[in-house]
Amino acid sequence: MAASSFRELEVWKLAMDFSLEVYQAAMTFPRDETYGIISQLRRAVVSIPANIAEGNARAHAGDYLRHLSFARGSVAEVETLLELSARLQYLGSAESRTMIHTAERIGQMLNRLMQAIQRKAAKEE
């Protein structure tokens, strides 16, 4: 099913950049959050590009869509953790809004990619 390398996908590129941004922001959180929000936020944000890449490498459209769905779930998890971090004042409101906007954009891109894969799979049936 992989028509192109995951490295060529704009959504993967944005998700990778976003992962770096979230990692850097999490470095400013209180140390006592190391095994709490920081750990959960980092795992969730890394899951986004990782699932895009894994899904792209799969041979079947259903597998690809499943992994993109996992990535989309991770986007929602990251948005929630960023909102919580802002409410706890670990992030400034402008910084959290910018990062949440990026997460929303990734989610929209994932939706469009999933729709394209579904259309292509329907044509091949």
C-alpha positions, -999 to +999 in steps of 0.1 A: +000+000+000+030+023+006+029+045-025+057+066-012+081+067+017+067+079+050+095+105+049+078+122+019+045+126+038+040+162+049+020+150+079+049+129+090+073+158+086+051+181+107+046+154+133+083+150+136+089+187+141+060+188+165+076+160+185+108+180+189+088+211+199+068+192+226+100+175+239+117+209+243+087+224+260+085+195+284+121+202+295+108+233+313+082+214+333+088+207+370+111+178+378+084+161+398+064+156+366+092+135+350+073+103+355+039+119+351+028+144+324+063+146+309+066+109+303+030+105+290+033+136+268+065+124+252+053+089+246+021+102+230+037+128+208+063+103+195+035+078+188+021+102+161+050+100+135+059+065+146+024+052+137+023+072+105+056+055+095+045+020+106+012+023+088+029+035+056+051+004+057+022-020+059+010-038+028-027-035+033-049-004+033-067-016+065-034-018+084-024+016+072-057+031+083-055+014+117-021+029+123-033+063+112-062+060+135-038+052+164-018+084+154-050+104+154-058+091+189-023+101+200-030+136+186-061+139+209-041+126+239-013+152+232-039+180+229-054+170+263-020+168+280-011+202+266-044+217+278-037+202+313-002+215+312-014+250+304-040+248+333-012+237+356+008+267+343+036+246+330+031+262+296+021+297+288-012+303+272+002+315+239+026+286+237-001+260+245-025+276+219+002+274+193+010+238+200-026+228+202-032+245+169-003+224+154-018+192+169-052+201+153-035+207+120-019+173+122-052+157+130-068+173+100-039+161+077-044+126+091-081+128+083-074+138+047-048+111+043-072+085+057-099+096+033-074+094+003-064+058+013-101+048+017-109+062-018-079+044-033-088+011-016-124+014-028-112+019-064-090-012-061-119-035-050 
